[in-house]
Amino acid sequence: MKLNPFKPVDNAPLILFRIFFGLLFACETFGAIVTGWVKDNFLQPNFTFSHIGLEWLQPLPGYGMYLYFGVMGLLSLLVMVGYRYRQTLGMLTLLWAGVYFMQKTSYNNHYYLLMLVALLLLFLPANAYASVDAAQNPKIKSLVMPVWCSWVMIGQIAIVYFFATVAKFYPDWLNGTFTRNLFSGIAGCSFLKGVFTQPWFCLFIAYAGIVFDGLIVPALLWKKTRTVALIASLVFHIFNSITLRIGVFPYFALSFAVFFYEPETIRNLFFKKWKPKIEEAISVATGRKTLLYFFLPYFVIQLALPLRHWFIKGDVLWTEEGHRLSWRMMLRDRDGIVAFKVVDKKTKIAMYYPYDRYLTRKQVNGMTSKPDMIWQMVQRIKKENLQKGRDVAVYVDCMVSVNRGPYKRLINPNVDLAAADWNYFGHSSWVILYE
């Protein structure tokens, strides 16, 4: 049977997803203010570790970031109700991209996923009904969409789960080391903590994670296992939400389930009032150029980014090169000790840079084990000295532990990191490799 991506189907799943998306995004942004996340990551630091190449992207002065997040919260609610959908979602996507690229200290995969899904939704007719836009402009009102609109959302979440599964096949996950470390840091009931740190429980969680991530999308796609898969998703994500406290991600991941059910099922549950006439629906050409010129290249990139670390010399678990944008989620913990020796090239006088005076504790914890953030710190030290008329070399001595294992030297201490380049697409030679 030939698959037709332009086959018209009931658009209830996309409409419902827009509502979920806007609500969860509002929870994320307003929650960031209430919980102190904005204060910790944007107000307290003297500067942020932006993504390399975007160091100019820094927080607004004073309490400006509170306003910034407040605006995003309001935009999220406007997306939820479908008011000027393209404009409000476009502004929300841009502002959230600014947040994402502005800091790496609290890097999280679900921040990345929120940005990607916001971008995808810009190209989908998610305001076609149950929206202020459709009420104000009946011409855009529609109860149908091309079936590819569901396919792209399923494709996105399938990529997330697939690469999350592949990433777990390494020794410290398979033997329960990482899950033991993860649950040993959970505060709360001593009885539960005692259970959570039992070897059998840590192994169960480790392998349950592999099974869930690997099978959840196929199980949701197959009608016979769909309801069981949904129940498993509820248990898995709510457990993670309660024990790991990872924000809206569990509920955001659950919201994708609407695309796996028959559209008529979603309509009967949530939009019973409106019944579409599929045969009168849409032109088969709807979205052809969007599918070909945006979504096709987009998914090629989404498949390439998580694969890139396989083509970079060294183990990504150690080097971190290719770790981000690869759905390597909650996979390892790192701890580091670092010293920056600054040598004046003219006088040969050496001193150690007191970085902890200028960074927050959270920034120190993040920077000391990440080679890219260490390199960025060195560039700041270099710039700071150049402004004082001093040309300096900076040597870094850094010891790192992965998953509470033995400390090993991460960076070649004989390399002047102030004169070294960061290799965005390959291995940086000053990062030490081990067999």
C-alpha positions as CSV (number, residue, x, y, z in Angstrom):
1,M,0.0,0.0,0.0
2,K,1.4,3.4,-1.1
3,L,1.9,5.9,1.7
4,N,0.5,9.3,0.8
5,P,1.9,12.1,3.0
6,F,-0.7,14.5,1.8
7,K,-3.7,12.3,2.7
8,P,-6.1,14.5,4.6
9,V,-6.8,13.4,8.2
10,D,-8.5,14.8,11.3
11,N,-6.2,17.5,12.8
12,A,-7.4,17.1,16.4
13,P,-4.1,15.7,17.6
14,L,-2.2,18.7,16.3
15,I,-4.6,21.2,17.8
16,L,-4.5,19.4,21.2
17,F,-0.7,19.3,21.1
18,R,-0.6,23.1,20.5
19,I,-2.7,23.6,23.7
20,F,-0.5,21.2,25.7
21,F,2.7,22.8,24.3
22,G,1.6,26.3,25.2
23,L,0.6,25.3,28.7
24,L,3.8,23.4,29.4
25,F,5.9,26.1,28.0
26,A,4.2,28.6,30.3
27,C,4.8,26.3,33.3
28,E,8.5,26.1,32.2
29,T,9.1,29.8,31.9
30,F,7.0,31.0,34.9
31,G,8.4,28.1,36.9
32,A,12.0,29.2,36.1
33,I,11.2,32.5,37.8
34,V,9.4,31.0,40.9
35,T,12.0,28.3,41.6
36,G,15.0,30.6,41.4
37,W,16.3,29.1,38.2
38,V,16.5,32.5,36.5
39,K,18.2,34.0,39.5
40,D,20.8,31.2,39.7
41,N,21.7,31.1,36.0
42,F,21.2,34.7,34.8
43,L,21.2,37.2,37.7
44,Q,23.9,35.9,40.0
45,P,26.6,35.2,37.5
46,N,28.9,38.0,36.3
47,F,28.7,36.3,32.9
48,T,27.3,33.1,31.4
49,F,29.1,30.4,29.4
50,S,27.2,30.8,26.1
51,H,27.6,28.4,23.3
52,I,31.0,28.9,21.6
53,G,30.8,31.6,19.0
54,L,27.9,33.2,20.8
55,E,29.8,34.7,23.7
56,W,28.2,38.1,23.0
57,L,24.8,36.6,24.0
58,Q,24.7,37.6,27.6
59,P,21.8,38.2,30.1
60,L,19.9,41.5,30.2
61,P,21.2,43.8,33.0
62,G,19.5,44.1,36.4
63,Y,16.2,42.3,36.7
64,G,15.8,42.2,32.9
65,M,15.8,38.4,32.7
66,Y,12.7,38.3,34.9
67,L,10.9,40.4,32.3
68,Y,12.4,38.3,29.6
69,F,11.0,35.1,31.1
70,G,7.7,36.8,31.9
71,V,7.3,37.8,28.3
72,M,8.0,34.2,27.2
73,G,5.3,33.0,29.7
74,L,2.7,35.3,28.3
75,L,3.7,34.3,24.7
76,S,3.3,30.7,25.7
77,L,-0.3,31.3,26.9
78,L,-1.1,33.1,23.6
79,V,0.2,30.1,21.7
80,M,-2.0,27.9,23.8
81,V,-5.1,29.8,22.9
82,G,-3.9,30.4,19.3
83,Y,-3.8,34.1,19.2
84,R,-1.7,35.5,16.3
85,Y,-0.2,32.0,16.4
86,R,2.7,32.5,13.9
87,Q,3.9,35.8,15.4
88,T,3.6,34.8,19.0
89,L,5.2,31.3,18.4
90,G,7.9,32.9,16.3
91,M,8.8,35.4,19.1
92,L,8.7,32.6,21.7
93,T,11.0,30.4,19.6
94,L,13.5,33.2,19.1
95,L,13.5,34.2,22.8
96,W,13.8,30.6,24.0
97,A,16.7,30.0,21.5
98,G,18.3,33.0,23.2
99,V,17.9,31.3,26.6
100,Y,19.2,28.0,25.3
101,F,22.3,29.4,23.6
102,M,23.0,31.9,26.4
103,Q,24.1,29.4,29.0
104,K,25.5,25.9,29.3
105,T,25.9,25.7,33.1
106,S,22.4,24.2,33.4
107,Y,22.4,22.5,30.0
108,N,19.4,20.2,29.6
109,N,18.2,18.1,26.7
110,H,14.6,19.1,27.2
111,Y,15.5,22.8,26.7
112,Y,16.8,21.8,23.3
113,L,13.7,19.7,22.5
114,L,11.4,22.6,23.4
115,M,13.3,24.8,21.0
116,L,13.1,22.2,18.2
117,V,9.4,21.5,18.6
118,A,8.6,25.3,18.7
119,L,10.5,25.5,15.4
120,L,8.5,22.6,13.9
121,L,5.2,24.0,15.0
122,L,5.9,27.2,13.2
123,F,5.4,25.3,9.9
124,L,2.3,23.4,11.0
125,P,-1.3,24.6,10.9
126,A,-1.9,24.2,14.7
127,N,-4.2,27.2,14.9
128,A,-6.7,26.0,12.4
129,Y,-9.4,25.7,15.0
130,A,-10.1,25.9,18.7
131,S,-8.1,29.1,18.5
132,V,-8.6,32.8,18.7
133,D,-7.2,33.1,15.1
134,A,-9.8,30.7,13.7
135,A,-12.6,32.6,15.5
136,Q,-11.4,35.9,14.2
137,N,-10.6,34.7,10.7
138,P,-13.0,31.9,9.6
139,K,-11.0,31.5,6.3
140,I,-8.2,29.7,8.1
141,K,-10.6,27.4,10.0
142,S,-10.1,23.7,9.1
143,L,-10.7,20.4,10.8
144,V,-8.2,18.5,8.8
145,M,-4.5,18.4,7.9
146,P,-2.1,16.4,5.7
147,V,-1.1,13.3,7.6
148,W,2.6,14.3,7.3
149,C,1.9,16.8,10.1
150,S,1.6,13.9,12.5
151,W,4.5,12.1,10.9
152,V,7.0,14.9,11.6
153,M,6.1,15.0,15.3
154,I,6.4,11.2,15.6
155,G,9.7,11.4,13.7
156,Q,11.1,13.9,16.2
157,I,10.2,12.0,19.3
158,A,11.4,8.8,17.7
159,I,14.8,10.3,17.1
160,V,15.0,11.4,20.8
161,Y,14.2,7.9,22.1
162,F,16.3,6.0,19.6
163,F,19.5,7.9,20.3
164,A,18.8,7.9,24.1
165,T,18.6,4.1,23.8
166,V,21.9,3.7,21.9
167,A,23.7,6.0,24.3
168,K,22.9,3.8,27.2
169,F,25.0,0.9,25.9
170,Y,28.1,1.5,27.8
171,P,29.6,-0.2,30.9
172,D,28.6,2.2,33.7
173,W,25.0,2.1,32.6
174,L,24.8,-1.6,32.0
175,N,26.2,-2.5,35.4
176,G,24.0,0.0,37.2
177,T,26.8,2.3,38.3
178,F,25.2,5.5,37.0
179,T,21.7,4.7,38.2
180,R,23.1,3.9,41.7
181,N,24.9,7.3,41.7
182,L,21.8,9.0,40.5
183,F,19.5,7.7,43.1
184,S,22.0,7.9,46.0
185,G,21.8,11.7,45.7
186,I,18.0,11.8,46.0
187,A,16.8,13.4,49.3
188,G,13.7,12.2,51.0
189,C,12.3,9.2,52.7
190,S,15.2,7.0,54.1
191,F,13.2,3.8,53.4
192,L,12.8,4.7,49.7
193,K,16.4,5.9,49.5
194,G,17.4,2.5,50.9
195,V,15.4,0.7,48.2
196,F,16.6,3.0,45.4
197,T,20.3,2.3,46.2
198,Q,19.9,-1.5,46.3
199,P,22.0,-3.2,43.5
200,W,18.9,-5.0,42.1
201,F,16.9,-1.8,41.9
202,C,19.7,0.1,40.2
203,L,20.0,-2.7,37.6
204,F,16.3,-2.9,37.1
205,I,16.1,0.9,36.5
206,A,19.0,0.8,34.1
207,Y,17.6,-2.0,31.9
208,A,14.0,-0.7,32.2
209,G,15.3,2.6,30.8
210,I,16.8,0.8,27.8
211,V,13.7,-1.3,27.2
212,F,11.4,1.7,27.5
213,D,13.4,4.1,25.3
214,G,14.0,1.4,22.7
215,L,10.4,0.0,22.5
216,I,8.1,2.9,23.4
217,V,7.7,4.4,19.9
218,P,7.1,1.0,18.1
219,A,4.7,0.0,20.9
220,L,2.7,3.2,20.5
221,L,2.7,2.8,16.7
222,W,1.2,-0.7,16.9
223,K,-2.5,-0.6,17.8
224,K,-2.5,-3.8,19.8
225,T,0.2,-2.5,22.2
226,R,-0.7,1.2,22.2
227,T,-2.7,1.4,25.4
228,V,-0.2,-0.7,27.3
229,A,2.5,1.6,26.0
230,L,0.6,4.6,27.1
231,I,0.2,3.2,30.6
232,A,3.9,2.4,30.7
233,S,4.7,5.9,29.6
234,L,2.6,7.4,32.4
235,V,4.3,5.2,35.0
236,F,7.8,5.9,33.6
237,H,7.5,9.6,33.2
238,I,5.6,10.3,36.4
239,F,8.2,8.2,38.4
240,N,10.9,10.4,36.8
241,S,9.1,13.6,37.5
242,I,8.7,12.7,41.2
243,T,12.1,11.2,41.9
244,L,14.3,13.2,39.6
245,R,12.5,16.5,39.5
246,I,13.3,17.3,35.9
247,G,10.7,20.0,35.2
248,V,8.1,19.7,32.5
249,F,10.0,17.2,30.4
250,P,8.1,14.1,31.5
251,Y,4.8,15.7,30.7
252,F,6.1,17.2,27.5
253,A,7.2,13.7,26.4
254,L,3.8,12.3,27.3
255,S,2.0,14.9,25.2
256,F,3.5,13.4,22.0
257,A,1.2,10.4,22.6
258,V,-1.7,12.2,20.9
259,F,0.0,11.7,17.5
260,F,0.0,7.9,17.9
261,Y,-3.7,7.5,18.4
262,E,-6.3,7.6,15.7
263,P,-7.2,11.3,15.1
264,E,-10.9,10.4,15.5
265,T,-10.2,9.0,19.0
266,I,-8.6,12.3,20.0
267,R,-11.5,14.3,18.6
268,N,-14.1,12.2,20.4
269,L,-12.2,12.6,23.7
270,F,-11.4,16.3,23.5
271,F,-13.3,18.1,20.6
272,K,-16.5,16.1,20.2
273,K,-18.4,19.3,19.2
274,W,-16.6,19.6,15.8
275,K,-16.8,16.8,13.2
276,P,-14.7,17.2,10.0
277,K,-15.6,16.1,6.5
278,I,-12.4,14.6,5.3
279,E,-13.4,14.3,1.7
280,E,-13.7,18.1,1.4
281,A,-10.6,18.7,3.3
282,I,-7.5,20.0,1.6
283,S,-5.5,20.2,-1.6
284,V,-2.9,17.4,-1.9
285,A,-0.3,20.0,-2.6
286,T,-0.7,21.6,0.8
287,G,2.7,21.8,2.4
288,R,4.6,20.0,-0.4
289,K,7.3,22.7,-0.5
290,T,7.5,22.9,3.3
291,L,7.9,19.1,3.5
292,L,10.6,19.0,0.8
293,Y,12.6,22.2,1.6
294,F,12.3,22.4,5.4
295,F,11.4,19.1,7.0
296,L,13.6,16.9,4.8
297,P,16.8,18.8,5.5
298,Y,15.8,19.3,9.1
299,F,15.5,15.5,9.7
300,V,18.8,14.9,7.9
301,I,20.5,17.3,10.3
302,Q,18.7,15.7,13.3
303,L,20.0,12.3,12.3
304,A,23.5,13.6,11.7
305,L,24.1,15.6,14.9
306,P,23.7,12.6,17.3
307,L,26.0,10.5,15.0
308,R,28.8,13.0,14.8
309,H,30.6,11.9,18.0
310,W,31.2,8.4,16.3
311,F,33.4,10.2,13.8
312,I,35.4,12.3,16.4
313,K,38.5,10.7,17.9
314,G,38.1,9.6,21.5
315,D,35.3,8.4,23.7
316,V,32.5,11.1,24.0
317,L,31.9,10.0,27.6
318,W,35.3,11.3,28.4
319,T,36.0,14.1,25.9
320,E,32.5,15.5,25.8
321,E,33.1,16.3,22.1
322,G,29.8,15.7,20.3
323,H,27.9,15.2,23.6
324,R,25.4,18.1,23.2
325,L,22.6,18.0,20.7
326,S,22.8,14.2,20.7
327,W,20.1,13.1,23.1
328,R,22.6,11.7,25.6
329,M,20.2,12.2,28.4
330,M,20.9,11.7,32.1
331,L,23.7,9.4,31.2
332,R,26.7,10.3,33.4
333,D,28.0,12.6,36.1
334,R,31.3,14.4,36.0
335,D,33.4,16.0,38.7
336,G,36.5,18.1,38.1
337,I,39.3,19.9,39.8
338,V,41.0,22.6,37.7
339,A,43.8,25.2,38.1
340,F,44.7,28.0,35.6
341,K,48.4,29.0,35.5
342,V,48.7,32.4,33.9
343,V,52.2,33.3,32.6
344,D,53.1,36.8,31.5
345,K,55.0,36.3,28.2
346,K,57.2,39.4,28.8
347,T,58.2,39.0,32.4
348,K,57.7,35.2,32.7
349,I,56.0,35.8,36.0
350,A,53.4,33.1,36.7
351,M,50.4,33.2,39.0
352,Y,47.2,31.0,39.5
353,Y,44.0,32.6,38.4
354,P,41.3,32.7,41.2
355,Y,38.4,31.7,39.0
356,D,36.2,30.9,42.0
357,R,36.0,34.7,42.8
358,Y,34.3,35.4,39.5
359,L,32.0,32.3,39.1
360,T,29.0,31.1,41.0
361,R,29.3,27.7,42.7
362,K,27.0,26.3,40.0
363,Q,29.3,27.6,37.3
364,V,32.4,26.2,39.0
365,N,30.7,22.8,39.2
366,G,29.9,22.8,35.6
367,M,33.0,24.4,34.2
368,T,35.7,22.3,36.0
369,S,34.9,19.1,34.1
370,K,33.9,20.3,30.6
371,P,36.7,21.0,28.1
372,D,34.7,23.6,26.1
373,M,33.8,25.6,29.2
374,I,37.4,25.4,30.4
375,W,38.6,26.7,27.0
376,Q,36.1,29.6,27.2
377,M,37.3,30.4,30.7
378,V,40.8,30.6,29.4
379,Q,39.8,32.9,26.6
380,R,38.2,35.2,29.2
381,I,41.4,35.2,31.2
382,K,43.4,36.0,28.1
383,K,41.0,38.9,27.1
384,E,41.0,40.3,30.7
385,N,44.8,40.4,30.7
386,L,45.0,41.9,27.2
387,Q,42.8,44.8,28.4
388,K,45.4,45.4,31.1
389,G,48.2,45.4,28.6
390,R,49.5,42.0,29.4
391,D,50.0,39.2,26.8
392,V,49.7,35.9,28.6
393,A,49.9,32.2,28.2
394,V,47.5,30.1,30.2
395,Y,48.2,26.5,31.2
396,V,45.4,24.3,32.6
397,D,45.8,21.4,35.0
398,C,42.5,19.6,35.2
399,M,41.6,16.2,36.8
400,V,38.2,14.7,36.0
401,S,36.2,11.8,37.4
402,V,33.4,10.3,35.4
403,N,30.6,8.5,37.3
404,R,32.7,8.8,40.5
405,G,35.5,6.8,39.0
406,P,39.2,7.6,39.4
407,Y,40.4,11.1,38.6
408,K,42.4,11.4,35.4
409,R,44.0,14.3,33.7
410,L,41.7,15.8,31.0
411,I,43.8,18.5,29.5
412,N,47.5,18.6,28.4
413,P,49.1,20.9,31.0
414,N,51.9,21.8,28.7
415,V,49.6,23.4,26.1
416,D,49.1,27.1,26.1
417,L,45.3,27.0,26.0
418,A,45.1,30.8,25.3
419,A,46.7,30.1,21.9
420,A,44.8,26.9,21.2
421,D,41.7,26.6,19.0
422,W,38.4,24.9,19.8
423,N,37.5,22.3,17.2
424,Y,33.8,22.4,16.8
425,F,33.6,19.5,14.4
426,G,36.4,17.2,15.6
427,H,38.8,16.4,18.4
428,S,40.8,19.2,20.0
429,S,44.3,17.8,20.4
430,W,44.9,19.3,23.9
431,V,42.1,17.1,25.3
432,I,44.0,13.9,26.5
433,L,42.7,10.6,25.2
434,Y,43.0,7.3,27.0
435,E,42.8,3.7,25.6
